[in-house]
Amino acid sequence: MVQIDTPASMESFRTFIMVSTCSSFAPQSYADDTEVFPEREENLGSIYVEAADKVTLKKIRDITFVNARDVLGIIYNSRSGNTKLNWRQ
């Protein structure tokens, strides 16, 4: 397995996750709000946000949107299992 370690801002990581998982059905207000993140259950290719303060907003299809503040980390696993990304503050 190839491993790449490169810096990325939280906003660019969030944008990647939003575009790759839910851009076709996420409300525009969620896409515009930098504190809103998508989460997904593990059996569907997990997306998990670790944050000091996190509130569930709404579930649409297989994505649960959360409002997260003081984000410590984000874990993304693709549905295929071929891509695993971790973002840490």
Helices and strands as residue ranges (DSSP letters): H 10-22, H 28-32, E 36-39, G 42-44, E 47-60, E 63-77, E 84-88
